[in-house]
């Protein structure tokens, strides 16, 4: 199990199973859960497309990938013993692939009609600029052509204790785009994700522990 922080910024949790047919070579399969902290890519959450219409999504996080599968191979160096037969230090590198689930995101949009307060209430002050939103309908939008495969490389320092427990400190570099499943969604002619630049690589710093049996 790993818990980490990416430079997105986001908080990441990863549960991984490992199989080592050889002492220093193995494979791993896991599930990644990630949740961004801020609306860094300016996902539209309240956009007025003309004087009397507005659409909203429940949360910018709905436009993000939240779950992804991961698989890779891993290579571990022989351990440097730190104490007599109890604790050892080694280093590990693990290249692999990341598969978002699902590949394309679906977004539900709520549409509202927007009026000035004076347009609704006869006794309202004509100079009152307060807007009132009236719910109109919901619409579903689906992304298409999302990238289904990303790569990652993880490097870790491993402290092994009594041959059963491992504690790791690591760094993961990936091209995983958390908004990759919604970048092609357009709502009433406006892109949901208003980021014109290419997605930046993801940098993550992780802590983890493993129980071997």
VOGU-3710 file (C-alpha; in Angstrom, 3 decimals, decimal comma):
1> xxxxxxxxxx> 0,000/0,000/0,000  1,218/3,504/-0,867  0,050/6,991/-0,024  1,466/9,983/-1,803  1,204/13,604/-2,820  1,519/14,757/-6,422  2,541/18,173/-7,690  -0,871/18,597/-9,367  -1,532/18,943/-6,367  -3,481/15,836/-5,420
11> xxxxxxxxxx> -3,589/13,117/-2,788  -2,990/9,574/-4,070  -3,657/6,133/-2,615  -2,417/2,953/-4,237  -3,004/-0,674/-3,289  -0,584/-3,030/-5,018  0,000/-6,747/-5,133  3,500/-7,965/-5,979  4,825/-11,308/-7,201  8,569/-12,028/-7,153
21> xxxxxxxxxx> 9,539/-15,235/-8,922  13,141/-14,151/-8,369  14,495/-12,413/-5,284  15,398/-9,202/-7,105  12,943/-9,245/-10,022  9,167/-9,159/-9,872  5,897/-7,833/-11,267  3,162/-5,755/-9,653  -0,509/-4,972/-10,261  -2,411/-2,276/-8,398
31> xxxxxxxxxx> -5,260/0,190/-8,202  -4,694/3,951/-7,922  -7,151/6,443/-6,417  -6,417/10,151/-6,784  -8,244/13,316/-5,747  -7,056/16,813/-6,779  -7,053/19,643/-4,234  -7,722/22,627/-6,501  -9,268/23,441/-9,869  -5,859/23,951/-11,467
41> xxxxxxxxxx> -6,903/23,528/-15,113  -9,856/25,906/-14,841  -12,645/23,392/-15,345  -15,844/25,294/-16,027  -18,090/25,206/-12,978  -20,236/28,268/-13,668  -20,236/29,645/-17,197  -22,667/32,248/-18,563  -22,955/31,810/-22,326  -25,437/34,622/-22,834
51> xxxxxxxxxx> -27,554/37,044/-20,847  -30,107/34,528/-19,583  -28,486/31,097/-19,659  -25,951/29,459/-17,341  -24,698/25,898/-16,898  -22,933/24,275/-13,976  -21,337/20,970/-13,071  -21,533/19,658/-9,541  -17,754/19,705/-8,972  -14,600/20,168/-11,036
61> xxxxxxxxxx> -13,501/16,790/-9,640  -16,205/15,159/-11,778  -14,040/16,000/-14,788  -11,024/14,153/-13,330  -9,987/10,543/-13,425  -10,339/9,184/-9,908  -9,399/5,508/-10,376  -6,760/3,855/-12,552  -5,215/0,408/-12,823  -1,462/0,008/-12,706
71> xxxxxxxxxx> 0,919/-2,768/-13,680  4,682/-2,949/-13,978  7,905/-4,817/-13,492  10,302/-4,132/-10,642  14,010/-4,540/-10,107  15,496/-4,430/-6,603  19,145/-4,216/-5,614  20,672/-6,566/-3,018  20,167/-5,199/0,485  22,789/-3,408/2,534
81> xxxxxxxxxx> 22,391/-4,766/6,044  21,809/-2,069/8,661  21,579/-4,440/11,613  22,359/-8,109/12,192  19,849/-10,113/10,069  16,967/-7,774/10,913  17,037/-4,632/8,783  18,373/-3,993/5,301  18,429/-1,091/2,847  17,909/-1,545/-0,902
91> xxxxxxxxxx> 16,787/0,459/-3,930  14,068/-0,374/-6,420  12,978/0,867/-9,830  9,624/-0,065/-11,338  8,546/1,000/-14,851  4,970/0,266/-15,850  1,665/1,329/-17,360  -1,349/3,221/-15,985  -4,862/2,545/-17,342  -7,620/5,023/-16,361
101> xxxxxxxxxx> -11,030/3,585/-15,432  -13,110/4,447/-17,446  -11,170/5,810/-20,432  -13,773/8,477/-21,243  -15,637/10,470/-18,621  -19,310/11,406/-18,647  -20,465/14,746/-17,252  -23,944/15,795/-16,125  -24,616/19,496/-16,597  -27,374/21,481/-14,893
111> xxxxxxxxxx> -28,867/24,292/-16,978  -30,366/27,405/-15,374  -32,147/30,492/-16,596  -30,745/33,682/-15,102  -32,801/36,774/-14,366  -32,258/40,011/-12,528  -34,270/40,298/-9,337  -36,188/43,246/-10,798  -37,348/41,059/-13,716  -39,088/38,640/-11,350
121> xxxxxxxxxx> -40,353/40,752/-8,469  -42,444/43,830/-9,247  -41,511/45,576/-6,006  -37,753/45,006/-6,489  -35,402/47,960/-6,876  -34,569/48,455/-10,565  -30,959/49,181/-9,619  -30,629/45,844/-7,821  -28,116/43,825/-9,871  -28,613/40,579/-7,967
131> xxxxxxxxxx> -29,146/37,588/-10,268  -31,538/34,742/-9,565  -31,018/31,298/-11,125  -34,008/29,143/-12,013  -33,379/25,480/-12,770  -34,247/24,470/-16,311  -32,909/21,003/-17,180  -29,972/18,579/-17,036  -27,868/17,294/-19,912  -25,347/14,465/-20,182
141> xxxxxxxxxx> -22,115/14,870/-22,153  -19,676/12,074/-22,972  -16,009/12,390/-23,900  -14,608/10,466/-26,865  -11,107/9,554/-27,986  -9,560/9,605/-24,512  -6,119/8,105/-24,097  -6,426/4,640/-22,560  -2,778/3,952/-21,747  -0,146/5,986/-19,861
151> xxxxxxxxxx> 3,316/5,105/-18,585  5,023/5,630/-15,251  8,365/4,987/-13,602  8,781/4,666/-9,850  12,051/4,781/-7,892  12,066/3,786/-4,221  14,322/3,416/-1,247  13,323/0,235/0,576  13,913/-0,638/4,221  13,335/-4,334/4,818
161> xxxxxxxxxx> 12,607/-5,536/8,346  12,820/-9,211/9,368  12,269/-10,333/5,739  8,502/-9,813/5,983  7,981/-6,055/6,222  9,115/-3,406/3,774  8,842/0,357/4,238  9,418/2,533/1,188  10,024/6,167/0,287  9,627/6,816/-3,406
171> xxxxxxxxxx> 9,181/9,146/-6,350  6,941/8,436/-9,357  7,154/10,179/-12,737  4,254/9,703/-15,149  2,485/11,160/-18,180  -0,860/10,344/-16,539  -3,328/13,157/-17,324  -6,084/13,274/-14,700  -8,233/15,373/-17,079  -7,568/13,115/-20,073
181> xxxxxxxxxx> -11,063/11,647/-19,971  -12,842/14,981/-20,374  -10,575/17,261/-22,448  -12,673/16,792/-25,602  -16,034/17,555/-23,977  -17,652/20,738/-25,269  -20,745/22,153/-23,565  -22,750/24,547/-25,710  -19,637/25,249/-27,774  -17,298/25,791/-24,823
191> xxxxxxxxxx> -14,587/23,270/-23,792  -15,200/21,849/-20,323  -11,468/21,964/-19,570  -10,193/25,425/-20,515  -6,523/24,503/-20,616  -4,871/25,054/-24,010  -1,408/23,857/-23,021  -0,304/20,246/-23,228  -0,797/18,289/-19,982  2,212/18,457/-17,693
201> xxxxxxxxxx> 3,935/15,276/-16,458  2,824/14,137/-13,032  5,385/14,086/-10,214  4,417/12,146/-7,070  6,178/11,558/-3,768  5,073/8,442/-1,918  5,343/6,532/1,341  4,427/2,852/1,475  4,618/-0,433/3,301  4,488/-4,060/2,176
211> xxx> 3,855/-7,325/3,988  5,429/-10,352/2,325  4,159/-13,898/2,641
//
